[in-house]
Amino acid sequence: MATLKDAKRVVIKIGSALLVDRTSGLLKADWLKALAEDVAMLKARGTDVVLVSSGSIALGRRALNLPNADLSLDQSQAAAAVGQIRLARAYEEALAPYEITTAQVLVTLEDSANRRRYLNSRATLDQLLTLGVVPIVNENDTVATDEIRYGDNDRLAAQIALTTGADTLILLSDVDGFYSANPMTDPAAKRFEVIEEITPEIEDMAGEGVSGLSKGGMITKLMAAKTATAGGCAMAITEGSALRPIQALEKGANATWFLAHGTPQLARKRWITSMKPQGALVVDTGAANALTSGKSLLPAGVTAVNGDFSRGDPIEIRDAFGHRLGQGLAAYSSLEADQIKGRHSREIEPILGYPGRAALIHRDDLAL
């Protein structure tokens, strides 16, 4: 059974209905204050926390006196621009009493679909978490159009969980788990405590939204579960309107847990290995030994660069005899890699003209 007690990195998804009162359009300050207590509780025991939060459009709508009816794209983007400031400030003020620093991170679907932008997002989020910051992530509705949208924060949260290497994803919802049918219309509907495998039968059960409040109902949540669990991240769906919802989940509140397949690290290495390499780096004996002991690949250990690749592309690593050692995601293009090969990391900026990353392939982006 999955548990929060052993979680090292947790992503929590918060929907607009939990955070913003539908009638007044005002922030639910008491609920947010209680959630901040939960975040502080997790942080106090060394758990990294990322919040994926809706609410910017809802807050901006009221500030701009926009109608309650469906908004046009331009109106939604304007509301998001105004609401994002208010949302970020609300989280900052709620977590400040616990001396927790927050950061606003706005993303679009392109940030995960494009490997270069994905690596940038991953590096930024990882650095924030290393510094003890709680990132507040939201879809960048100010610029996002249908073509570059996630469309719902369930799937966005699952992608952020994979990007950050989280081991636990919690969807705070308006329902207390995944049901065999809609419990609002079927008294015989059964809530699942644990789902070990998402079978076709389980998928069929998600054909109808459990609640009229959630955009996409159970379908998007099941899609999020498939993404998260395949990436080594366990996922819980639980009712989030109560104060201290994370504490309640720990104490046994109703929920459905989807069990992870392996670990985030193993899933990531499988993903990297599955891609077709776009080039190769040849390394010396010292670098080969360093890689097997868990180190990143530094420019100093590279003797040759083969192929034409861009930053974020998968590339092979070979030893001096042509033996394949592994595969990783390039932190530099082939042109840049060729310029800095055999050089110390401190020489990267003078050669390329900008302060790049120290490694050609970071150990987190490497599969041997």
C-alpha positions in Angstrom: 0.0 0.0 0.0 1.3 3.4 -0.9 2.0 5.8 1.9 3.0 9.5 2.3 5.3 8.7 5.2 8.2 7.5 3.0 7.6 10.0 0.2 10.7 12.0 -0.8 9.2 14.3 -3.3 5.4 15.1 -3.5 3.4 16.9 -6.2 0.0 18.2 -5.0 -2.6 19.3 -7.5 -5.2 21.9 -6.4 -8.2 22.7 -8.4 -9.9 26.1 -8.7 -13.0 25.0 -6.9 -11.0 24.2 -3.8 -9.1 27.5 -3.8 -11.7 30.0 -5.1 -15.3 30.5 -4.0 -17.5 30.1 -7.1 -20.1 32.6 -6.0 -18.0 35.4 -4.7 -14.8 34.8 -6.8 -12.8 35.3 -3.6 -9.9 33.2 -2.4 -10.7 30.7 0.3 -8.1 32.0 2.7 -8.9 29.6 5.6 -8.5 26.6 3.3 -5.2 27.9 1.9 -3.9 28.6 5.3 -4.7 25.0 6.4 -3.0 23.7 3.2 0.1 25.7 4.1 0.2 23.8 7.4 0.2 20.6 5.4 3.0 21.8 3.2 5.0 22.9 6.3 4.4 19.4 7.8 5.9 17.7 4.8 8.8 20.1 4.5 9.7 19.6 8.2 10.4 16.0 7.6 12.5 16.6 4.6 10.0 16.0 1.8 10.2 18.2 -1.3 6.9 19.7 -2.3 5.6 21.0 -5.6 2.1 22.6 -5.9 0.3 22.5 -9.2 -2.5 25.0 -8.7 -5.4 26.3 -10.7 -7.2 29.5 -9.8 -5.5 32.3 -11.8 -8.4 32.8 -14.2 -11.0 32.5 -11.4 -9.3 35.2 -9.4 -8.6 37.4 -12.4 -12.2 37.1 -13.6 -13.5 38.8 -10.5 -10.8 41.5 -10.5 -11.7 42.4 -14.0 -15.5 42.1 -13.4 -15.8 39.6 -16.3 -19.1 37.7 -16.7 -19.6 34.3 -15.1 -20.4 32.8 -18.6 -17.7 31.1 -20.7 -14.9 33.6 -21.5 -13.4 34.1 -24.9 -9.7 33.2 -25.4 -8.6 36.9 -25.1 -10.7 37.3 -21.9 -9.3 34.1 -20.4 -5.7 35.2 -21.1 -6.4 38.7 -19.6 -7.9 37.1 -16.5 -5.0 34.7 -16.2 -2.5 37.6 -16.4 -4.2 39.5 -13.6 -5.0 36.4 -11.6 -1.5 34.9 -11.7 -0.1 37.8 -9.6 -2.8 37.3 -7.0 -2.4 33.6 -6.9 1.3 33.7 -6.5 1.0 36.4 -3.7 -1.6 34.3 -1.9 0.7 31.3 -1.7 3.7 33.4 -0.8 1.7 35.0 2.1 0.3 31.6 3.3 3.7 29.9 3.4 5.7 32.9 4.7 4.9 32.2 8.4 6.7 28.9 8.0 9.7 30.6 6.4 9.1 28.7 3.2 10.1 30.4 0.0 7.8 30.0 -3.0 8.4 30.4 -6.7 6.0 30.8 -9.6 6.6 28.5 -12.6 4.3 28.9 -15.6 4.4 26.1 -18.3 2.7 25.0 -21.5 2.5 21.7 -23.2 5.5 22.7 -25.4 7.7 22.7 -22.3 7.4 19.0 -22.0 6.9 18.1 -25.7 10.2 19.8 -26.7 13.2 18.1 -25.2 15.3 21.2 -25.0 12.6 23.1 -23.1 11.9 20.0 -21.0 15.5 19.9 -19.9 15.3 23.6 -19.0 12.2 23.1 -17.0 13.6 20.1 -15.2 16.9 21.9 -14.4 15.0 24.9 -13.0 12.6 22.9 -10.9 15.4 20.7 -9.6 17.4 23.7 -8.6 14.5 25.3 -6.8 13.8 22.1 -4.9 17.5 21.8 -4.0 17.3 25.3 -2.5 14.3 24.3 -0.4 11.8 26.3 -2.4 8.1 25.2 -3.0 7.4 25.8 -6.7 3.8 26.9 -7.5 3.2 25.5 -11.0 0.4 26.5 -13.3 -0.4 26.3 -17.0 0.6 29.6 -18.6 -2.9 30.6 -19.6 -1.7 34.0 -20.6 0.0 32.7 -23.7 -1.4 29.2 -24.1 -3.8 28.4 -27.0 -5.6 25.1 -27.7 -2.7 23.8 -29.7 -0.2 24.2 -26.9 -2.4 23.5 -23.8 -2.5 20.6 -21.4 -6.1 21.5 -21.0 -6.4 20.2 -17.4 -4.3 20.3 -14.4 -4.6 16.6 -13.7 -2.4 15.7 -16.6 -0.2 18.8 -16.1 0.4 17.6 -12.5 1.3 14.1 -13.7 3.8 15.6 -16.2 5.3 17.8 -13.5 5.7 14.7 -11.3 7.7 13.0 -14.0 9.7 16.1 -14.8 10.7 16.5 -11.1 11.2 12.8 -10.5 8.5 12.8 -7.8 7.5 9.5 -6.1 4.0 10.6 -5.1 1.3 12.6 -6.8 -1.8 13.7 -4.9 -4.9 15.0 -6.8 -7.0 17.0 -4.4 -10.4 16.6 -5.9 -14.2 17.0 -5.3 -14.5 13.2 -5.0 -12.9 10.8 -2.5 -11.5 8.3 -5.0 -12.0 6.3 -8.1 -15.4 4.5 -8.4 -16.7 1.6 -10.4 -19.5 3.9 -11.6 -20.9 7.3 -10.8 -21.8 7.2 -7.1 -24.2 10.1 -7.6 -26.4 8.0 -9.9 -25.5 4.4 -9.0 -25.9 3.4 -5.3 -24.0 0.2 -6.0 -20.9 2.1 -7.1 -17.7 0.8 -5.4 -14.7 2.9 -4.4 -11.4 1.3 -5.0 -8.9 1.5 -2.2 -5.9 0.5 -4.4 -5.5 0.0 -8.1 -2.4 -1.9 -9.0 -2.9 -2.0 -12.7 -5.0 0.2 -15.0 -6.8 -2.4 -17.0 -9.3 -1.9 -19.9 -12.0 -2.7 -17.4 -10.8 0.1 -15.2 -10.7 2.5 -18.1 -14.3 1.6 -19.1 -15.4 2.6 -15.6 -14.0 6.1 -16.1 -16.3 6.8 -19.1 -18.5 9.1 -17.1 -17.4 11.9 -14.8 -18.1 11.2 -11.1 -18.9 14.8 -10.4 -20.3 17.6 -12.4 -17.8 19.9 -10.7 -14.6 18.5 -12.2 -13.6 19.4 -15.8 -13.1 16.1 -17.5 -14.3 14.0 -14.6 -12.5 10.7 -14.0 -11.2 10.4 -17.5 -8.4 13.0 -17.1 -7.6 11.6 -13.6 -7.1 8.2 -15.0 -4.9 9.6 -17.8 -2.9 11.3 -15.2 -2.6 8.0 -13.2 -1.3 6.2 -16.3 1.3 8.8 -16.9 2.4 9.0 -13.3 2.5 5.3 -12.5 4.4 4.5 -15.7 7.0 7.0 -14.6 7.5 5.3 -11.2 5.2 7.7 -9.3 2.3 6.6 -7.1 -0.9 8.6 -7.3 -3.8 9.3 -4.9 -7.2 10.8 -5.6 -8.8 12.2 -2.5 -11.4 14.7 -1.5 -9.7 18.0 -0.8 -12.3 20.5 0.5 -11.7 19.7 4.2 -9.1 21.7 6.1 -5.6 20.0 6.2 -6.4 17.5 3.4 -2.9 16.1 3.3 -2.9 15.4 7.0 -6.4 13.8 6.6 -5.0 11.5 3.8 -2.2 10.4 6.1 -4.7 9.6 8.8 -6.8 7.3 6.5 -9.2 9.6 4.7 -11.0 8.0 1.8 -8.8 7.8 -1.3 -7.8 5.6 -4.2 -4.1 4.9 -4.6 -2.7 3.9 -7.9 0.6 2.0 -7.4 3.8 2.9 -9.2 5.6 0.7 -11.6 9.2 0.7 -10.3 10.9 3.9 -9.3 11.0 7.4 -11.0 14.7 6.8 -11.6 14.3 3.4 -13.2 11.4 4.7 -15.4 13.4 7.7 -16.6 16.4 5.5 -17.5 14.0 3.2 -19.5 12.6 6.2 -21.3 16.1 7.5 -22.2 17.2 4.1 -23.4 14.1 3.7 -25.6 14.9 6.7 -27.8 16.9 6.5 -31.0 20.3 8.1 -30.6 21.1 11.1 -32.7 24.8 11.0 -32.3 27.6 9.7 -30.0 30.3 10.9 -27.7 33.6 9.0 -27.3 35.1 9.1 -23.8 38.4 8.2 -22.3 39.1 5.6 -19.7 38.8 8.0 -16.8 35.5 9.3 -17.9 34.2 5.7 -18.5 35.2 4.8 -14.9 33.6 7.9 -13.5 30.3 7.1 -15.3 30.1 3.6 -13.8 30.5 5.1 -10.4 27.5 7.4 -10.8 29.2 10.6 -12.1 28.0 13.0 -14.8 29.9 13.1 -18.1 32.1 16.2 -18.1 33.6 17.8 -21.3 37.2 16.9 -20.1 36.6 13.2 -20.6 35.2 13.4 -24.1 37.7 12.7 -26.9 35.4 12.8 -30.0 31.9 14.0 -31.0 30.0 12.1 -33.8 26.7 13.0 -35.5 24.6 16.1 -35.7 22.4 16.6 -32.6 20.8 19.4 -30.7 20.5 20.0 -27.0 18.1 17.5 -25.4 18.6 14.9 -28.1 19.5 11.3 -27.0 23.1 10.4 -27.8 25.2 7.3 -27.3 28.3 7.1 -25.1 31.2 4.9 -26.4 34.6 4.1 -25.1 37.8 4.3 -27.0 37.3 0.9 -28.5 33.8 1.7 -29.8 31.9 -0.3 -27.1 28.6 1.2 -26.2 28.5 2.3 -22.5 25.1 3.9 -22.4 22.9 6.7 -23.6 21.9 10.1 -22.3 20.4 13.5 -23.1 22.8 16.0 -24.5 23.2 19.3 -22.5 24.8 20.9 -25.6 24.5 20.7 -29.4 27.0 18.7 -31.4 28.7 21.9 -32.5 29.0 23.2 -29.0 30.1 19.8 -27.7 32.9 19.6 -30.3 34.1 23.0 -29.2 34.4 22.1 -25.5 35.4 18.5 -25.7 38.6 17.7 -23.7 38.2 21.0 -21.8 37.6 21.7 -18.1 34.1 22.9 -17.2 35.5 26.3 -16.1 36.5 26.9 -19.7 33.0 26.5 -21.1 32.1 30.2 -20.8 35.2 31.6 -22.4 34.8 29.2 -25.3 31.1 29.4 -26.0 30.6 33.0 -24.8 28.0 32.1 -22.1 28.0 30.2 -18.8 26.7 26.8 -19.7 26.1 23.7 -17.6 29.1 21.9 -16.2 28.3 18.5 -17.6 27.8 17.4 -21.2 25.4 14.8 -19.9 24.1 15.0 -16.4 23.9 11.8 -14.4 20.1 12.2 -14.0 19.9 12.2 -17.8 22.1 9.1 -18.2 21.3 5.4 -18.6 24.2 3.0 -18.7 
